[in-house]
Amino acid sequence: MNLMSRTITGIIMIAVGLIVVGISFIMSFAILIYGLPILVIGIVILLNKEEDKIEQIRKIKKHKGGLKK
């Protein structure tokens, strides 16, 4: 994922996770089982920067003619 899509996806997942966690306190704590993983995955997506480094390395190698199919 590039920076823009990672940011959008992470923010949306964090927002949905927070909404589901908020609903779980009102309705049932069983819904918390869904809300917390969504929240954690959203935070991980937002903070994951290693994947961008890998994509940059691949782009550099591709421009040099390094990747063969």
C-alpha positions as CSV (number, residue, x, y, z in Angstrom):
1,M,0.0,0.0,0.0
2,N,1.2,3.5,-0.7
3,L,1.1,6.2,1.9
4,M,-2.3,7.6,0.9
5,S,-4.2,4.3,0.7
6,R,-2.6,3.1,4.0
7,T,-3.6,6.3,5.8
8,I,-7.2,6.2,4.5
9,T,-7.6,2.5,5.3
10,G,-6.1,2.9,8.7
11,I,-8.2,5.8,9.7
12,I,-11.4,4.2,8.5
13,M,-10.6,1.0,10.3
14,I,-9.8,2.9,13.5
15,A,-13.0,4.8,13.3
16,V,-15.1,1.7,12.7
17,G,-13.3,-0.1,15.5
18,L,-14.0,2.8,17.9
19,I,-17.6,2.9,16.9
20,V,-18.0,-0.9,17.4
21,V,-16.2,-0.7,20.8
22,G,-18.6,2.2,21.8
23,I,-21.6,0.2,20.7
24,S,-20.4,-2.8,22.7
25,F,-20.4,-0.8,25.9
26,I,-24.0,0.2,25.3
27,M,-25.4,-3.1,24.0
28,S,-23.3,-6.2,24.7
29,F,-19.7,-6.9,25.6
30,A,-19.7,-9.8,23.1
31,I,-19.5,-7.2,20.3
32,L,-16.2,-6.1,21.8
33,I,-14.7,-9.3,20.3
34,Y,-15.2,-7.7,16.9
35,G,-14.3,-4.1,17.7
36,L,-10.9,-4.6,19.4
37,P,-9.4,-6.6,16.5
38,I,-10.7,-4.1,13.9
39,L,-9.2,-1.3,16.0
40,V,-5.8,-3.0,16.4
41,I,-5.6,-3.9,12.7
42,G,-6.4,-0.3,11.8
43,I,-3.6,1.0,14.1
44,V,-1.1,-1.6,12.6
45,I,-2.0,-0.6,9.0
46,L,-1.6,3.1,9.9
47,L,1.8,2.7,11.6
48,N,3.3,0.0,9.2
49,K,6.0,1.7,7.3
50,E,8.2,-1.3,6.4
51,E,6.0,-2.2,3.4
52,D,6.6,1.2,1.9
53,K,10.3,0.7,2.1
54,I,10.0,-2.7,0.3
55,E,8.0,-1.0,-2.5
56,Q,10.6,1.7,-2.9
57,I,13.3,-0.9,-3.2
58,R,11.4,-2.8,-5.8
59,K,10.8,0.3,-7.8
60,I,14.5,1.2,-7.7
61,K,15.5,-2.3,-8.8
62,K,12.9,-2.3,-11.6
63,H,14.2,1.0,-13.0
64,K,17.7,-0.4,-13.0
65,G,16.5,-3.4,-14.9
66,G,17.1,-5.8,-12.0
67,L,13.8,-7.7,-11.8
68,K,13.4,-10.4,-14.5
69,K,10.2,-12.2,-15.1
